[in-house]
Amino acid sequence: MKLFESHGATTYILELESDIEIRLARNKTPLRLAEKPTKRNIEWSERELLSSMEKYRLNSSPGEINHPNYLRINNTALAPEEVADQVIEYFDLV
């Protein structure tokens, strides 16, 4: 971000989070499989996701990110269009 900001760009941070059951289900959708070749081996992909969740912290802690253009959305029950609408409204991108 510093590189872009040093050249006058405005940066934004969007952090998405979702329940594990939803993440596993989304990994099997036709669009995800078409766009992400690594997801096509579903068994490996699921193991990798579960392993990563045990090994790493995949989301920030509350209050950890102090950036003027930061938004965190739990998209467990949201359609992609709803998330996009929230982002556009929050960051005033219209």
C-alpha positions in Angstrom: 0.0 0.0 0.0 2.8 2.4 0.8 4.2 2.1 -2.7 0.8 3.1 -4.2 0.2 5.8 -1.6 3.7 7.2 -2.2 2.5 7.8 -5.8 -0.7 9.6 -4.8 -3.1 6.6 -5.0 -5.9 6.1 -2.5 -5.8 2.6 -1.0 -8.7 0.6 0.4 -8.8 -2.5 2.5 -11.7 -4.9 2.2 -11.6 -7.8 4.6 -14.2 -10.6 3.9 -15.0 -13.3 6.4 -17.4 -16.2 6.2 -18.3 -19.3 8.2 -16.3 -22.4 7.4 -19.3 -24.3 6.2 -20.1 -21.6 3.6 -16.4 -21.3 2.5 -16.3 -25.1 1.9 -19.5 -25.0 -0.1 -18.4 -22.0 -2.1 -15.2 -23.8 -3.0 -17.3 -26.3 -5.0 -19.4 -23.8 -7.1 -19.0 -24.0 -10.9 -17.7 -20.4 -11.1 -15.1 -20.9 -8.4 -13.9 -24.2 -10.1 -13.8 -22.5 -13.5 -11.8 -19.5 -12.3 -9.4 -21.1 -9.8 -7.7 -24.2 -11.1 -6.3 -25.1 -7.7 -9.8 -25.5 -6.4 -10.6 -28.2 -8.9 -9.1 -30.9 -6.7 -11.8 -30.5 -4.2 -10.4 -33.0 -1.7 -7.1 -31.2 -1.6 -8.7 -27.8 -1.6 -10.8 -28.6 1.4 -7.9 -30.1 3.3 -5.8 -27.0 2.5 -8.5 -24.7 3.7 -9.1 -26.6 7.0 -5.3 -26.9 7.6 -4.8 -23.2 6.9 -7.5 -22.3 9.4 -5.7 -24.4 12.1 -2.3 -23.1 11.3 -2.9 -19.4 10.5 -5.1 -16.6 11.6 -7.1 -15.8 8.4 -8.8 -12.6 9.6 -7.6 -9.6 11.6 -8.6 -9.1 15.2 -11.1 -6.4 16.0 -9.4 -3.0 16.0 -6.1 -4.4 14.6 -6.3 -2.6 11.3 -6.2 1.1 11.6 -6.6 2.5 8.1 -9.0 5.2 7.1 -10.4 3.2 4.2 -10.9 -0.2 5.9 -14.1 -2.3 5.8 -14.7 -5.7 7.2 -17.8 -7.7 6.0 -19.1 -11.0 7.1 -20.5 -12.3 3.9 -21.7 -15.6 5.2 -25.4 -14.8 4.3 -24.8 -12.2 1.6 -24.9 -12.5 -2.2 -21.9 -11.1 -4.0 -24.1 -8.2 -5.3 -25.0 -7.3 -1.7 -21.3 -7.2 -0.7 -20.5 -5.0 -3.7 -23.3 -2.6 -2.8 -22.0 -2.3 0.8 -18.5 -1.6 -0.5 -19.6 1.0 -3.0 -21.7 2.7 -0.3 -19.2 2.6 2.5 -16.3 3.9 0.4 -18.6 6.3 -1.5 -17.5 4.9 -4.9 -20.5 6.1 -6.9 
